[in-house]
Amino acid sequence: MDKNISAEAECPQGSENLADKEKSADNMLGKSPILRLLVRMALPTMLSMFIQSMYNIVDSIFVARLGEEQLNAVSLIYPLQNLVLAVAVGAGVGLNSCISRALGAKRKDSANAYATHGFVLSGIHSVVFLLLGAFFIRPFLSLFTDDAEIMQYGISYGTIVVGCAVFSLVHISVEKLFQATGNTTFPMLMQALGAVINLILDPLLIYGVWIFPEMGVTGAAVATVIGQACACAVSLLWFFLKGNGLKVRFRGYRPNGKEIRAIYAVAVPSALMMAMPSVLVGIMNAILDTVSDSAVNFFGIYYKLQTLVYVPASGLVQGMRPIVGYNHGAGEYKRMHDTVKWSVLIVGAFCVLGTLIFQLFPKQILALFGNDSNIKSIGVSALRILSSGFIVSTFGVILSGVFEALGMGIKSLLITVIRQFIFIPTLSLCFMPLWGLSGAWITYPISEFLAAAFAIYIYLKFYLNCKKESEQSSEKS
């Protein structure tokens, strides 16, 4: 018997069924009207990303009622949680890009090989985070606080959510495999399952309700991990029992350096882009800590809140990537460009709504996280300044996702570096002596404007080159 026994052979899934799924994906990604297709692909991923972002926000809302020290501890661990998410989504984006372009070019065997590599790489990443959670939480927290109580809460929370990252890493990889073939509804349902379980268990384990022990901050971490584990388990069962048109081969598996490099060519820049907020939060926490603990706490709250504004953008980008990647692989550049235009319009509308909410209701938003007067005095004006860059950020977010879909991770990374890394900490140090905390907040809209200008320039240059090459090829034929 051939050693390369596939997942198809291990479960009841006929070749005719697989062929139907492949043909359906081809028809949908390559022929369906763009707006209808984009909405169909993106709406479930938008909801999925919204649900995913609620894990830490829900934890923070419940933990805030325990005390400022507990909230501070969870806020300090947030960059590490975001790092887990960055690696998981980065690897998933690499898989998504490689698989969708392979399917567009009719290279089914390559798509299957990429899917197999995805599972193996997720296992390796899980071991890395297990070691990080076991040995590096205390050294990380010591960079930002010497308060023994905050340190204790942070270690309790961080060791669990980082050390048990395997569930999030594997689940998100499986999610991207479904999305690469056009199935975005099932991943949304799995994210909802995990979030609902987390929401139910949070108050029970934090406060000790009914038969559950009172675990405080540790309970928030346990609830998060249980939710992620349940979503991961159901996703794996569905993938291997029902499939999605991809065949995963574990027996006789051998690493293929070229294919792994292709995944990481997109995954590494994408992970760095998602990890940059973690690094930036760490840097800004160090800067803001020179002012007050309340400034650090507000900044932690803001970074969770702004994820809700960017959730529609992130979700739409995930739904957009397979369409862009597939049509670029098929040489359908007009469909690719139309997808980008509609994506900008849709995300722009969500960013307008987010801006209005932050401008009009800052007090009500901050009230969700307790009644700390210091945080409110800092946060009301800060939310209004920070949100002024939401609308223009549309271009940076969408075009960065476009280059990820095309396998051009470095260009995508450059856009994000400008948005979130180069100017914000540098200008904050320059502006804070002049305008106090407002000087730190104003750097965000400035960076968004600069990134938007750069993103638009390099995308238009790329698209016009594609269009020119297509016209020349048509003339020759």
C-alpha positions in Angstrom: 0.0 0.0 0.0 1.2 3.5 -0.7 2.6 5.1 2.4 1.1 8.5 1.4 -2.3 7.5 2.8 -4.4 10.7 2.9 -7.1 12.0 5.2 -9.5 11.1 2.4 -8.6 7.4 2.6 -8.9 7.4 6.4 -12.4 8.7 6.4 -15.6 8.2 4.3 -15.1 10.8 1.6 -15.4 9.9 -2.1 -13.4 11.3 -5.0 -16.7 12.4 -6.7 -17.5 14.5 -3.6 -14.1 16.1 -3.7 -14.4 16.9 -7.4 -17.7 18.6 -6.8 -16.2 20.7 -4.0 -13.2 21.7 -6.2 -15.5 22.7 -9.1 -17.8 24.6 -6.7 -14.8 26.6 -5.4 -13.6 27.3 -8.9 -16.9 28.6 -10.0 -17.4 30.7 -6.9 -13.9 32.3 -6.6 -13.4 32.8 -10.3 -16.9 33.6 -11.7 -19.3 34.9 -9.0 -20.1 38.6 -9.1 -17.5 40.4 -6.9 -19.6 42.3 -4.4 -21.9 39.3 -3.8 -18.9 37.0 -3.5 -17.0 39.4 -1.2 -20.0 39.8 1.2 -20.5 36.0 1.2 -16.9 35.3 2.0 -16.3 38.2 4.3 -19.4 38.4 6.5 -18.7 35.1 8.3 -15.0 36.0 8.8 -16.0 39.5 10.1 -18.2 37.9 12.7 -15.5 35.3 13.4 -12.8 38.0 14.0 -15.3 40.0 16.2 -15.9 36.9 18.3 -12.1 36.2 18.5 -11.4 39.7 19.7 -13.9 39.3 22.5 -11.8 36.8 24.4 -9.4 39.3 26.0 -12.1 42.1 26.2 -14.5 39.8 28.1 -11.7 38.8 30.4 -10.8 42.4 31.0 -14.4 43.5 31.7 -14.9 40.8 34.4 -11.3 41.2 35.8 -11.7 45.0 36.1 -14.3 44.3 38.8 -11.7 42.5 40.9 -9.4 45.6 41.1 -6.9 47.8 39.3 -4.0 45.5 40.0 -5.7 42.5 38.4 -6.7 44.6 35.3 -3.1 45.9 35.1 -1.8 42.3 35.1 -4.2 41.2 32.3 -3.3 44.4 30.3 0.4 43.6 30.6 -0.1 40.0 29.4 -2.1 41.2 26.4 1.0 41.7 24.1 1.9 38.0 24.6 -1.6 36.9 23.8 -1.5 39.0 20.7 1.9 37.4 19.9 0.2 34.0 20.0 -2.5 35.3 17.7 0.1 36.8 15.4 1.9 33.5 14.9 -1.3 31.6 14.5 -2.9 34.0 12.0 0.5 34.6 10.3 0.9 30.9 9.6 -2.7 30.6 8.6 -2.4 33.6 6.2 0.6 31.9 4.6 -1.3 28.7 4.1 -4.3 30.6 2.8 -2.3 32.5 0.3 -0.3 29.5 -1.0 -3.4 27.2 -1.2 -5.7 29.8 -2.9 -3.0 30.7 -5.5 -2.3 27.0 -6.1 -6.0 26.3 -6.6 -6.3 29.2 -9.0 -3.5 27.8 -11.1 -5.1 24.3 -11.0 -2.2 22.8 -8.9 -4.2 20.6 -6.6 -1.3 18.5 -5.4 0.5 21.6 -4.2 -2.6 22.8 -2.3 -2.8 19.4 -0.5 0.9 19.5 0.4 0.6 23.0 1.8 -2.3 21.9 4.0 -0.2 19.1 5.4 2.7 21.4 6.2 0.3 23.7 8.0 -0.6 21.0 10.6 3.1 20.2 11.2 4.1 23.8 11.6 1.3 24.4 14.0 2.7 21.6 16.2 6.2 23.1 16.2 4.8 26.6 17.1 2.8 25.1 20.0 6.0 23.7 21.6 7.7 27.1 21.3 4.8 28.8 23.2 4.7 26.0 25.8 8.3 26.8 26.7 7.5 30.6 26.6 4.6 30.1 29.0 6.7 27.9 31.3 9.9 30.0 31.6 9.5 33.6 30.3 6.3 35.1 31.8 8.1 36.4 34.9 11.1 38.0 33.0 8.6 39.6 30.6 6.5 41.1 33.4 9.6 42.3 35.2 10.3 44.7 32.3 7.1 46.7 33.1 6.4 46.3 36.8 8.1 45.5 40.2 4.8 45.3 42.0 4.6 41.9 43.6 0.8 41.7 43.5 0.6 42.6 39.8 3.5 40.2 39.1 1.6 37.3 40.8 -1.6 37.9 38.9 0.2 38.3 35.6 2.1 35.0 36.1 -1.1 33.2 37.0 -2.9 34.5 33.9 0.0 34.5 31.4 1.4 31.0 32.1 -2.0 29.4 31.3 -3.0 31.5 28.2 0.4 31.4 26.6 1.5 27.9 27.6 -1.8 26.4 26.3 -1.6 28.2 23.0 -1.7 24.9 21.1 -5.5 25.1 20.9 -5.5 28.5 19.3 -2.7 27.7 16.9 -4.2 24.5 15.6 -7.7 25.9 15.5 -6.7 29.0 13.4 -4.7 26.9 11.0 -7.7 24.7 10.3 -9.9 27.8 10.0 -7.6 29.1 7.3 -7.8 25.8 5.4 -11.6 26.1 5.3 -11.4 29.8 4.2 -8.9 29.0 1.4 -11.5 26.9 -0.4 -14.3 29.4 0.1 -15.9 28.1 3.3 -16.0 31.0 5.8 -19.2 30.0 7.6 -18.0 27.0 9.6 -14.9 28.9 11.0 -17.3 31.6 12.2 -19.4 29.0 14.0 -16.4 27.5 15.7 -15.2 30.9 16.9 -18.7 31.5 18.2 -18.6 28.2 20.1 -15.3 29.1 21.8 -16.4 32.6 22.7 -19.7 31.5 24.1 -18.0 28.9 26.3 -15.5 31.5 27.5 -18.3 34.0 28.2 -20.2 31.5 30.3 -17.2 30.2 32.2 -15.6 33.6 32.9 -18.0 34.8 35.8 -18.3 31.2 37.1 -14.6 30.6 37.5 -13.5 34.2 38.3 -16.1 34.8 41.1 -16.8 31.2 42.2 -20.5 30.8 41.2 -22.5 27.6 42.1 -20.2 24.6 42.2 -17.3 26.3 40.6 -14.3 27.5 42.7 -13.4 31.1 43.1 -10.2 31.4 41.0 -9.9 35.2 40.3 -7.6 36.1 37.4 -6.6 32.4 37.0 -10.2 31.6 36.3 -10.3 34.1 33.4 -7.3 32.3 31.9 -8.8 28.8 32.4 -12.1 29.9 30.8 -10.3 31.3 27.8 -8.3 28.1 27.2 -11.3 25.8 27.7 -13.2 27.8 25.1 -10.3 27.6 22.6 -9.9 23.9 23.2 -13.5 23.1 22.5 -13.5 25.1 19.3 -10.2 23.4 18.2 -11.6 19.9 18.9 -14.8 20.4 16.9 -12.9 22.0 14.0 -10.5 19.1 13.8 -13.2 16.5 13.9 -15.2 18.2 11.2 -12.1 18.7 8.9 -11.0 15.0 9.1 -14.5 13.5 9.0 -16.1 15.8 6.4 -13.2 17.5 4.7 -13.2 20.6 2.5 -11.8 19.3 -0.7 -8.2 19.3 0.6 -6.3 16.0 1.3 -3.9 16.0 4.3 -1.2 13.3 4.1 0.6 12.5 7.4 1.9 9.0 6.6 5.2 9.2 4.7 5.3 13.0 5.4 8.6 14.6 4.4 9.3 18.4 4.8 9.5 20.2 1.5 11.8 23.1 1.9 10.5 25.0 -1.1 6.9 24.7 0.0 7.7 25.6 3.6 9.6 28.6 2.5 6.6 29.7 0.4 4.4 29.5 3.4 6.8 31.4 5.6 7.5 34.0 2.9 3.9 35.2 3.6 3.6 33.9 7.2 6.6 35.7 8.7 5.8 39.2 7.5 2.2 38.6 8.4 3.1 37.4 11.9 5.4 40.3 12.3 2.6 42.7 11.3 0.3 41.2 13.9 3.1 41.1 16.5 4.0 44.7 16.0 1.1 45.9 18.1 2.4 43.7 20.9 5.9 45.2 20.6 4.4 48.7 20.2 2.2 48.2 23.3 5.3 47.1 25.3 7.2 50.2 24.2 4.3 52.5 24.8 3.7 50.9 28.2 7.3 51.7 29.1 6.8 55.3 27.9 3.4 55.9 29.5 4.6 54.3 32.8 6.7 57.4 33.3 3.4 59.3 33.6 1.1 57.0 35.6 -0.3 53.5 36.0 -3.7 54.9 34.9 -2.2 55.9 31.5 -0.9 52.3 31.1 -4.3 50.9 32.1 -6.2 53.2 29.7 -3.8 52.3 26.8 -4.4 48.6 27.5 -8.2 49.2 27.4 -7.9 51.2 24.1 -5.9 48.5 22.3 -8.7 46.1 23.1 -11.4 48.5 22.1 -9.7 49.4 18.8 -9.7 45.7 17.8 -13.5 46.0 17.7 -13.2 48.8 15.1 -10.7 46.9 13.1 -12.5 43.5 13.4 -14.7 44.2 10.3 -11.5 45.2 8.4 -9.6 42.1 9.5 -12.5 39.9 8.8 -13.1 41.3 5.3 -9.4 41.0 4.5 -9.6 37.3 5.4 -12.5 36.9 3.1 -10.8 39.0 0.4 -7.5 37.1 0.4 -8.7 33.9 -1.4 -10.6 35.9 -4.0 -7.5 38.1 -4.7 -5.1 35.2 -4.6 -7.2 33.0 -6.8 -7.9 35.6 -9.5 -4.3 36.8 -9.6 -3.2 33.1 -10.0 -5.8 32.8 -12.9 -4.7 36.1 -14.5 -8.0 37.8 -13.9 -6.6 41.1 -12.9 -9.8 43.2 -13.3 -11.6 40.9 -10.9 -8.7 41.2 -8.5 -8.8 45.0 -8.7 -12.6 45.2 -8.4 -12.3 43.1 -5.2 -9.8 45.6 -3.8 -12.1 48.6 -4.6 -15.1 47.1 -3.0 -13.1 46.1 0.0 -11.9 49.6 0.6 -15.4 51.0 0.3 -16.9 48.5 2.7 -14.2 48.8 5.4 -14.2 52.6 5.0 -17.9 52.6 5.9 -17.2 50.5 9.1 -14.3 52.9 10.0 -16.6 55.9 9.7 -19.1 54.2 12.1 -16.3 53.4 14.5 -15.0 57.0 14.4 -18.5 58.3 15.2 -19.0 55.9 18.1 -15.6 56.8 19.7 -16.2 60.6 19.1 -19.7 60.7 20.5 -19.7 58.1 23.3 -16.2 57.9 25.0 -17.6 58.1 28.5 -20.1 55.3 28.0 -17.4 53.1 26.4 -14.9 53.6 29.3 -17.7 52.9 31.8 -17.7 49.3 30.7 -14.3 48.9 32.4 -15.2 50.3 35.8 -15.5 53.7 37.4 -11.8 54.7 37.8 -11.9 58.5 37.6 -8.2 58.8 36.5 -8.8 56.5 33.5 -11.9 58.5 32.5 -10.1 61.8 32.7 -7.3 60.5 30.5 -9.5 58.4 28.2 -12.3 60.7 27.0 -10.0 63.1 25.0 -7.6 60.3 24.1 -10.3 58.2 22.4 -11.4 61.2 20.3 -7.8 61.9 19.2 -6.9 58.2 18.5 -10.1 57.6 16.5 -9.4 60.4 14.1 -7.1 58.1 12.2 -9.6 55.3 11.7 -11.0 56.3 8.3 -7.7 56.9 6.5 -6.3 53.6 8.0 -8.6 51.8 5.6 -6.1 52.0 2.8 -3.2 50.6 4.9 -5.2 47.7 6.3 -6.8 46.6 3.0 -3.7 47.0 0.7 -1.5 45.3 3.3 -3.9 42.3 3.1 -3.8 42.4 -0.7 -0.1 42.0 -0.8 -0.3 39.1 1.7 -2.8 37.4 -0.7 -0.4 37.9 -3.6 2.5 36.3 -1.7 4.3 39.7 -1.4 4.9 39.6 2.3 7.7 42.2 2.4 5.5 44.9 0.8 2.7 44.1 3.2 5.2 44.3 6.1 6.5 47.7 5.0 3.0 49.2 5.1 2.4 47.9 8.6 5.9 49.0 9.8 4.9 52.6 8.8 1.5 52.3 10.3 2.5 50.9 13.7 6.1 51.0 14.4 8.4 53.6 12.9 6.7 56.9 13.8 4.5 56.2 16.9 7.1 55.7 19.6 9.6 58.1 18.1 7.1 61.0 17.7 5.6 60.2 21.1 8.9 60.9 22.8 9.2 64.1 20.9 5.6 65.3 21.4 4.9 64.3 25.0 7.2 67.0 26.5 5.2 69.5 24.4 1.6 68.4 24.8 1.7 65.7 27.5 -0.3 62.5 26.9 -2.1 64.1 24.0 1.3 64.2 22.2 1.4 60.4 22.4 -2.1 59.9 21.1 -1.7 62.3 18.1 1.0 60.1 16.6 -1.5 57.4 15.7 -3.5 59.4 13.0 -0.2 60.9 11.7 1.2 57.4 11.1 -2.1 56.2 9.4 -1.9 59.1 6.9 1.7 58.3 6.0 1.0 54.5 5.6 -2.0 55.2 3.5 -0.1 57.3 1.0 2.7 54.7 0.7 0.2 51.8 0.3 -1.8 53.5 -2.4 1.4 54.3 -4.4 2.9 50.8 -4.4 -0.5 49.1 -5.1 -1.3 51.3 -8.1 2.2 50.7 -9.5 1.8 47.0 -9.1 -1.7 46.9 -10.6 -0.8 49.0 -13.6 2.2 46.7 -14.3 -0.2 43.7 -14.2 -2.6 45.4 -16.5 0.2 46.3 -19.0 1.6 42.8 -19.0 -1.9 41.3 -19.6 -2.6 43.7 -22.5 0.8 42.8 -24.1 0.1 39.1 -23.7 -3.3 39.5 -25.4 -1.8 41.4 -28.3 0.8 38.6 -28.9 -1.8 35.9 -28.8 
